[in-house]
Amino acid sequence: MNIESLVSKAKQVCDNRGARFTPIREKVFRLLASAQGGVGAYDLLEQLKVTETGAKPATIYRALDFLAELGFIHKIESTNAFMLCHHFDHIHPVQLLICDSCGFVKELHSTVISHELNNLAAESGFVVSGQTIEAHGKCDSCRA
């Protein structure tokens, strides 16, 4: 899906939820939509400063918090980076394949993995409230 379609879909989700898709939030969304892998908050801040010279770390973190709350982005915990979720119009399990060489991130949605983890957790008396599974390795391009 192209960036304009994603932005349009995000605006519709915001309208449906009564949330404001402010110009800053939209710019951060667009930056993440154009990225090929995970992007750190300070890298996003530097990119945002090209058009928003007064942007501060709090600016980017507020935008990221909003985007995460609405399910528009995923935080890649192992690299402290963020990536756009292209399937933000519905709740889904998330597994991320992260290339340690080039930084490419592939998002998967395996309900089989999700159900197995929930079942194993339940057997241990644990209730999973959320899950993002991260797997590190090398993508096809970097293995070649």
VOGU-3710 file (C-alpha; in Angstrom, 3 decimals, decimal comma):
1> mnieslvska> 0,000/0,000/0,000  1,407/3,423/-0,875  2,009/6,171/1,681  -0,992/8,291/0,659  -3,319/5,300/1,068  -1,824/4,550/4,482  -2,237/8,182/5,577  -5,837/8,191/4,375  -6,533/4,954/6,241  -4,873/6,355/9,395
11> kqvcdnrgar> -6,988/9,516/9,221  -10,113/7,404/8,916  -9,106/5,307/11,955  -8,496/8,523/13,926  -11,878/9,937/12,895  -13,606/6,704/13,905  -11,911/6,769/17,323  -12,271/10,488/17,938  -8,494/11,022/17,885  -6,651/13,968/16,336
21> ftpirekvfr> -4,174/13,185/13,557  -2,239/16,434/13,960  0,252/17,672/11,342  3,209/16,561/13,519  1,719/13,103/14,034  1,106/12,820/10,317  4,694/13,816/9,516  6,095/11,205/11,901  3,686/8,639/10,434  4,916/9,526/6,927
31> llasaqggvg> 8,563/9,240/8,008  7,921/5,755/9,366  5,885/4,806/6,283  8,844/5,674/4,056  11,390/3,757/6,167  12,555/0,266/5,178  13,239/-0,989/8,696  13,101/0,186/12,265  13,964/3,816/12,986  15,154/5,185/16,313
41> aydlleqlkv> 13,405/8,114/17,957  16,391/10,437/17,628  16,819/9,541/13,956  13,150/10,384/13,459  13,683/13,635/15,340  16,527/14,638/13,008  14,358/13,864/9,977  11,442/15,802/11,460  13,668/18,830/12,116  14,050/19,255/8,344
51> tetgakpati> 10,509/20,683/8,275  9,890/21,339/11,988  13,025/23,150/13,130  11,733/23,616/16,683  11,035/19,914/17,241  12,384/18,524/20,518  12,677/14,952/21,841  9,342/15,384/23,635  7,744/16,222/20,265  8,789/12,928/18,736
61> yraldflael> 8,023/10,856/21,841  4,501/12,319/22,122  3,874/11,518/18,453  5,273/7,985/18,855  3,145/7,395/21,971  0,037/8,464/20,051  0,879/6,313/17,023  1,599/3,307/19,252  -1,603/3,781/21,254  -3,673/3,653/18,074
71> gfihkiestn> -1,760/0,602/16,804  -0,156/2,423/13,871  3,374/1,423/14,841  5,310/-1,351/16,539  8,207/-0,785/18,884  11,130/-3,082/18,191  12,265/-3,584/21,769  15,589/-5,270/20,998  16,813/-2,332/18,909  14,782/0,446/20,571
81> afmlchhfdh> 13,355/1,405/17,192  9,915/1,907/15,682  8,276/0,704/12,492  4,962/1,322/10,799  2,346/-1,407/11,025  0,624/-1,734/7,658  -2,278/-3,669/9,214  -3,305/-1,154/11,863  -6,994/-1,364/11,086  -7,313/-4,577/13,111
91> ihpvqllicd> -5,697/-6,235/16,115  -3,338/-9,054/15,164  -0,456/-11,082/16,578  2,957/-9,737/15,643  6,200/-11,514/14,913  9,139/-9,520/13,575  12,034/-10,902/11,531  14,948/-8,485/11,974  18,029/-8,563/9,769  21,106/-7,876/11,894
101> scgfvkelhs> 23,120/-6,857/8,832  20,940/-4,311/6,995  18,189/-3,582/9,522  15,338/-4,808/7,294  12,277/-5,834/9,321  9,557/-8,175/8,080  6,285/-8,268/9,987  4,510/-11,618/10,242  1,060/-12,430/11,646  1,010/-16,065/12,644
111> tvishelnnl> -2,018/-16,959/14,721  -0,496/-20,432/15,176  2,514/-18,988/17,024  0,263/-16,646/18,994  -2,107/-19,444/20,078  0,777/-21,746/21,026  2,371/-19,056/23,191  -0,978/-18,300/24,858  -1,570/-22,012/25,496  1,903/-22,538/26,973
121> aaesgfvvsg> 1,456/-19,457/29,129  -1,942/-20,661/30,353  -0,428/-24,033/31,295  1,951/-22,063/33,528  -0,862/-20,025/35,044  0,123/-16,930/33,092  -2,186/-14,663/31,110  -0,585/-12,912/28,133  -1,800/-9,317/27,760  0,203/-8,554/24,635
131> qtieahgkcd> 2,923/-10,086/22,547  5,446/-9,060/19,972  7,967/-11,732/19,095  11,296/-10,647/17,627  13,631/-12,980/15,750  17,084/-11,833/14,636  19,054/-13,210/11,712  19,916/-12,347/8,098  17,533/-11,581/5,258  17,824/-13,155/1,793
141> scra> 19,729/-10,163/0,403  22,353/-10,193/3,132  22,797/-13,976/3,015  23,533/-13,854/-0,704
//
